[in-house]
Amino acid sequence: MKKGTYWFIGILIVLIAATWYFTKPAASTGTIMEVPVNFGSFVISVTTTGELEARSSEKIFGPSPTSLREARIWQLRIDDIIPDGTIVDSGNYVATLDRTELTNKFKDQELELEQLQNNFTKTQLDTTMTLRAARNDLVNLHYAMEEAQITVDQSIYEPPATQRQAQIELDRAQRAYDQAERNYSLQYEKAVANMSEVSTSLRKAQNKYDDLQQLASQFIIKAPKSGMVVYQRDWDGRKRGIGSQISTWENVVATLPNLTEMITKTFVNEIDISKVKVGQDAEIGVDAFPDKKFTGEVIEVANIGEQMRNSSAKVFEVKIEVNEYDSVLRPAMTTKNIIITEVIDSVLFVPLEAVHSLDTITFVYTGNRRQQIIPGRSNDNEIIVHAGLETGDKVRLIPPEEPENFRMALLSKEILEAHKMKMETQKPTETPERKVRERSSGNDGAQRPPEGRRGGGRGRN
């Protein structure tokens, strides 16, 4: 390769490097993003996602559990059901249940009923023939006894031995007749018992067959009253649609919710559940209608937690009643719930992003210094400042590029001691803390205090 070629390549590399250096984006000059210190009511809340459901509802049941158990049918499959959310009137069609098992029961019962009918007829004929024969025997024995009596009457002129023999024959005929008469009574009672037995069996079989016929009519499910049909959920949360099973113990096919009284069911993690109490207010948003806002009240907090599916987290079920009625609200809609657990009046607070820590010192960047503060309780976005800042101060959201150039302004010992004594005399409801969590709600806004209102003295350098 020629020497000129090397020079050309070198010059080209230098030009590329120079072009990159002079055209690269200018380094950040440390854009200052400042926000004022807020003063006003500080809201502490728990934000959760929930699902709307009716506070009360009419259940649409399947066939009678008693009838199903008597028929020895334990589970039924839903063959057909109207779409979820359909509006129906009282008596309208809702669903059809699978009749396969019931049809088999019908066939078996028909066969048993036919066999018992045949047995009834056979027993009836046998009884009739047996009693007829017994009655004929009684008649014949009665004739024999009369003949013996005639012989006795005619033997009065015969020798004593002949008379005695005739009397013996009469006694024998009398005993035979009496025995046959008693036997006939026993045979008659036995015949009555036999007929009663087969008649009872036949009647039971017939009743069972009639019950199956009545049960078959219950496999067509109809609405007990007007309303919106909402599918029933199984224990695992899945809706009971076509192909789902119902049992004799839980035979609800669907429900007709009362849409005028709605609640949202949500789950709060075990870290925040101690803050949630019955009677607390809540703000409710519906994902399907972002422009609509509702208010609510906590009406129930579970005492026992449960394991979330596919997770190791423990949660507690919480129910919130929706105060307002709106026709757009429907069961199973997803809600965003902000449960207001506490409101602290007349305090200074700043965004969480503005607060930093260095060893045991908590501080903010304000002006040209790092100002030590005494933090208080926090919510998802902001934190209370007990001392170190004043109304009108501004704090940085983004730390400067060279924080070491900002001097540390520490609070005076007197301020720290005063705050410590104040905290000791108060209930332990406010403890310094810092939350690092995903922000899920916006700033509620703040009201400035009257001139001269302060959240703590200035620190010394």
Buried (B, 14 or more C-beta within 10 A) or exposed (E): EEEEEEEEEEEEEEEEEEEEEEEEEEEEEEEEEBBEBBBBBBBBBBBBEBBBBBBEBBEBBBBBBEBBEEBEBEEBBBBBBBEBEBEBEEEBEBBBBBBEBBEEBBEEBEEBBEEBBEBBEEBBEEBEEBBEEBBEBBEEBBEBBEEBBEBBEEBEEEEEEEBEBBBEBBEEBBEBBEEBBEEBEEBBEEBEEBBEEBBEBBEEBBEBBEBBEEBBEBBEBEBBEEBBBBBBBEEEEEBBBEEBEBBBEBBBBBBBBBBEEBBBBBBBBEEBBEBBEEEBBBBBBBEEEEEEEBEBBBBEBBEEBEEEEEEEEBBBBBBBBBEEEEEEBBBEBEBBBBBBBBEBEEBBBBBBBBBBEEEEEBBBBBEEBBBBBBBBBBBBBBBBBBBBBBBEBBBBBBBBEEEEEBEBBBBBEEBBEBBEEEBEEEEEEBEBEEEEEEBEBEEBEBEEBEEEEBBBBBBEE
